[in-house]
Amino acid sequence: MITETIKPTSCQLAWQDAEFGLFCHFGINTFYDKEWSDGSLSPAAFNPTRLNTRQWVEMAKAAGARYLIFTAKHHDGFCLWQTETTDYSVRAAPWKDGQGDVVAELAQACHDLNMPLGLYLSPWDRHEPCYGDPPTYDRFYVRQLTELCTRYGPLFELWFDGAGSEGRTYNWEAIIEVVNRYQPNALVFNMGRPTIRWVGNEDGLAADPCYYVVDSAAVSIYTDRQDAVPKAYMPPECDVPIRQHWFWHADDLHTLKSKEHLLGIYYRSVGLGANLLLNVPPNREGLLDEIDCRRLLEVADEIKRRFADPIPARLTQQGALITLDFGRPVTCDHLILQEDLRDGQRVDGYTLRAEDRVIAAGCTIGHKKIHVFPAITAQHLSLQLNTEAARILSVDAYHTGHEHLPALDALFDPALFESKMMR
């Protein structure tokens, strides 16, 4: 229930408008068939012979992604930039004789192709000896974050993964001061002073209601604990891998999600008012896998096909009742509703009717709400809101030829993930 209206920042609204981002897990794990490693793997194996970050960005753009998040350091502590903080980095790898910098190459590709870049910097570090000394490690982590925030241009998002940090307290005041000083427009994911939050699962699924003002946030899949946060506008991001695992593995092609399932994720993330962050990991050559890319483009092409021809409605609001007029009788099986969020999220219950028949209903609308229903033909519809304070930005009708939500056939299986993680 919406009991308090808090306005978003312009950066939060821009992030919500982005809707869909590509996640790229890449690092020392990629070369050892690991999901998590303990910081002891030798950098000698890190040698992506055909690394092409421009290919990653071009594929992201072709798939309709509007931002890209990259694992600059995962839990193993291996750094993919020329850091001064540790020897456990690309400096110790044979790739480019230790002179390479994956973050720099990706930042340049993103700049060249106008793709907003976000960086993932794991707070948990299984390699760094001082991790057991919290004040010393906090200073170490601040140095790493400062390098990333000062060397690679504007950052769209900073991704602080809670996995492995359950029960650990960091000096978030010092950490967030780095963000405030050097990247004040970056969205902060999940920890510290979050401005966006984790949806609470790794299936990529939001729910209705999808509230943007919250006073607690989930930490990771390994705990039910919710961290209390000051009540704030904090929309969710839904993260999910295109296969079963986050890093690339040669033996898990059979877990590649189907086109139908990925469409189902889109409808239940973006289509429920959240952002979708889909992980497509580079392989050992340093390229996005050709098979993953084909599946990604299949999904993108189908989304473009379904929503290529919007039929906008003219909206007339009287109190909490909005009349939709399409100007002529139209046949449709989808409606997309968008709320005007500049003054905050307000809709918390609504019903759509064609004459006296209910065709759709829900709790929240938020940035975007996609409704699917058996095809109707109508010129006028009515939208009854729970409050006359809400403003609807737009309602568009579509005739896609599909009258049901895409099915989900492969939800995240923690047991399979953990078996790979522990190998």
N, C-alpha and C positions, 0 to 999 in steps of 0.2 A: 504494500500500500504506500502511495506517495503522500507523505505527511509534511514534507518540507521541500520547497523549490530552491535549488541552488543552481546558479548559472554556470555554464561551462566557459572555459577560456577559448580564445580564438584558435590556439594550438590544438586543443582537444577537438574542436569542431572540424578543423582541417584533417586531423587524424581520423575522425569518424568518416569524413568524406572519402578518405583513401580506401576504406572498406576491406581491401584484400592485399596481403603482403606475402612475399616468398621468404621462407626460412631456409638458411643453408648451414647445416651442421657439417663441419669439415675440420680435420685436425689430425693429431697423432693416432687417434682411434681408427681413422679411416684406413690406415696402413697395417693394422694388426687385427682386423675383424673384431673390434670391440665396440660396445656401447659406452661403458664407463671403464676407465682404467685408473690405476692407483698412483700415477705419477712416476712409475719406474720404467716405463717403456723407453727404449733408446731412440733418440732423435735420428739415428742413422737411417731409419726406414722412411723418413719423411722426404719424399722425392717425387712430387707430382710433375712428371715429364712433359705434360702438355697443358699445364695450368693456363686457363683462359677465363678470367673473371668477366671479360666482356661478353662471353657466351652466356654466362649466368644471367647477366643483366638483360641481354637481348631476349633470352627465353622468358624472363620475368615479365618484360614488357609485352611480348607476344601473347602471354597468358592472361594479360589484363591486370597483373599486380601493379600496385602503385607505391610500394616500398619494399625494401629488402633488408632482412635482419641476418647478421653473420656472427658465428661463434668465434670471437677473437681469442677467447680462452674458455675452455670447458673445465669440468671438475678436475681433470688430470693436471691442470696447471701449465700445460704447454701453450706458449704464446705464439700467435701467428703474425706478430709484428716485431720490429727491431727494438725490443724493450731494453732499458738499462737496468731493470729490476732483477732479472734472473738469467741464468745460462740455459734454462730449459725453454728453448724457443727456436725459431727458425734459424737463429745464428749458429746453432749447434748441428744443423741439418746439412746434408750434402747438396740439397736443392740450391742452385745458384751460388754454390760455394759459401753458403752461410750468409749471403748478402741479400737474400730475398725478403720481401715484405708482402704477405698476402693482403693484409688490411689496406696497405697503400695502393696496391694494384686494383683492389675492388673499389676503393674510394675514388680512384681516377676514372674507372669505368662508369661508376654511378654518376659522377660529375659530367662526364662526356655525354651520357645518355639521359641526363635529367631524371635520375631515379633516386629518391630519398633513401638514405642509408641509415640503418640502425645497427648497433653493436651489442653483442651479448658478452658480458664479462662475469664469469661465475664467481660469486663470493666464496664458495667452498673451493679450496685448493689442496689437493691430495699430494702434491709434490713439495710445496714450499715448507721447509723445516720450521719456520716461525709461525705456522698456522696455529700451533698449540699455545702460543703466547699472544692472546687477543690484542693488546695494545700495540705490540710490534707488528703483527700482521695487519692491523687496521692502517698503520702508516704505509706499509708495503702496498696494500690495495689502493690506497689513495694515490700513490705514485703511479701505479698502473693505469688507473682511471684517468689521471691527469694527462698521461701520454696520449691516450686514445681521444680525449676531449680537446686536445690542443694541436694535434698533428694532421688530422684527416678531414678538416672542413666541418661544415654544419652536420649535425647528427639529428635524425628524425626521431629516434627512439633509443633508449638505453634499457637493456633487458637484464634484470637481476633475477636469476633463477633461484628459487627457494630450495630445490632439491639438495640434500646433504647438509643444509643449514638449519634443519629443524632443531629448535632449542638453543641455537647459537645467537648471541647478541653481538652485533657489529656497531662500530661508531658511525651510525648513519648520519649524525649531524655533520661530521667531517666529510663523509662521502658525498652527501647531497650538496655540501658547499661547493665542491668541485663542479657539480652539474650546474648549480646556480651561477657560478662565476663564468664558466666557459661554454656551456650549452644550455642556456636558459629556456630555449624553445623546444628542447628534446622532451618527448613524453617519457615518463619513468614507469617501467613495468614492475609491478608486483611487490617490491620491497623498498624500505627506506622511507621515501616520501612519494608513494606511487600516485600517478595521475591517470593511469589506466591499470586495470586489474586482470588477473588470470580468471578464466571462466570457471575453473574448478575441476576440469577433466582434460584428458589428452585424446579425446575422441573428436574434438573440434565442434562440440555441440553446445549451443546456448539453450535457453528455455524461455517460455512465456509464463510469467512476466520476466522481462529483462530490465532491471532497474539500474539507473546510472548513478544515483545518489546512495552511497552505502557508508557504513561505519565499521566494516570488517572485511577482510579479504583472505581467501584460501592461500595456503603457503605452498604445498606440493601434494603430489599423489601419495606420498608416504606418511602423511599425517592428516587427521581430521581437524587439526587445530586451525582456527581462524584468528588471524592477527587483528587486533583492534586498531583502527585508524581514525583520525579525526573525520567526522562526517563531511563528505566531499563528493563532488561530481567525479565519477571514476568509471567510465564505460569499460566493458570487458573485451578481452582479446581471446579468441579460440585458437589454440595451437594443436596441430595434428600432423603426423608424418604421412607421406604419400604411400610408404610401405609400412611394415610393422615397426621398423626401427628408425631412429633419428639419423644415425650415421650410415653411410653406404656400406652394404655387405654384398659379397658375390653370391651368397647362397639364399637370399630371401626374396628373389623375384616373384615367387609364388604368393607373396603377401601383398603385392601391389594392389592397391584398392581399385575396384572397378569404376568405370565411368559413372554408373548409376549411383554408387555409394558416394563418390566425390560430389556429384550433383546434390545428393541428399544432405551432405555436410554443408554445402553452400546455402541451401534453403534454410537450414537449421542454425546457421551462424549469421551471415550477412542478412539472410531473410528474417531473422528474429531481432535485428538491431545491434548485433555485435560485429566486431572485425574478425576476419579469418586470416590466420597465419599458417600457411601450408608449407611443410618442410619437404624440400626436394634436395637431397644432399649430393655434392660433387663426389665423383669416384676417385680412384687412386691416380688416375691421370690428371686430375684437376678439372674435369669436365662434368657437367650434368649428364647423367646417364641418358642415352638415346631413347631407351624404352620408357623411362619415366617422363621424358619430354613429350613423347608422342601421346601418352595418356593425359598429361597436363593440357596439351593443345586440344585434344578431343573434348575435354570438359569445357575449356574456354570457348571453343567454337560453338558448343551446344548452348552455353549461357548467352553468347552473343546472338545466336539464332533466335532463342526464345524471347529475348528482350530487345530485339532490334527495332521494333515498330510500336512504340508506345502510343496509346490513344489518350491524350490528357483530358481530364474533366475540368469543367469550370466549377469553382466552388463558391457556394453562397452559404454563409453561416448566420444562423439566428440562434443566439444562446449556445446551447450544447448540441444543436441539430445542424448538420451540414448537408445541403442538397448538392448532389453531383450531377452535372449535365454534360454529356458527351457531344451534344450538338446534333446527334442523329442516332438512330438505333445501331448499336454495335454488339457484336458477338464476342464474348470474352470468357476465358477460363482462369485467368490470373488477374489479380489487382495488386499494385504496389502502392503502399501508403507511406508518406514521409511526414514526420512531425517537424514543425519549426522549433528548434531547440535553443534558439538564441537566448530565451528567457528561462531555460531549463525544461526538463521533462515534466509533462503534466498529465498526459493521458494515462489512465489507469483503469480502463474498461471501455469497451465500445462494441457496437453492433452495426453491421452492414446489411441493408435490406434492399431487395428488388420488389417494389410494391409492398406486399405484406409478408413476403417470404424472406427469412434470414438466410443469407448466403455465406456470411463469415462473421466471426466475433473473436474477441481476444481481450487481453489485459493491456499490455503496453504496445505502443507503436514505435516510438524512438526514431532513430535515424532512418530505418527502413523496415517495413513489414511486408512480406510476400504472402499473399493468400492464394490458394489453389482450390478450385471447386468445379463441379460439373458445369459445362458451358451454358451460359445464359445469353439472351439477346435483350438489350434494354437501352434506352436513352437516358433514363434518370435512375439514380440510386440514392439512398439516404444513409448517412453515417451519423449514428447517435453516439455522442461522447458522454463520459461520466462527469465532465466538467466543462463549463462554458469558458473557462480561462485558457483552455488549450487552443493552439492554432495549428492547422494542418498546412504543410507547405505544398503538397501535391498529392494527387491520386491519379495513377495511370492504369489503364486497362490494356490487356494483351490477350491475343488469341494464339496460343502456342501449340494447340493440338494435344496437350497433356492436362488431364483433369485430376491427377493425384500426385501427392508428394513423392519424389524419388525415394526408393527403398534404401534402407541401411542394411548392409549384409556383412560387415566386417568390423565390429567394434573393437576398440583397443583391448588386448588381452595382457594384463600385467604379468601373468605367469610366463608367457613366451618372451616378453621383454626382459624379465629378470633372468631367465636362463641365458640369454645372450649377454646381458650385462655382467654376469659373474664368470663368463668363460675367460 
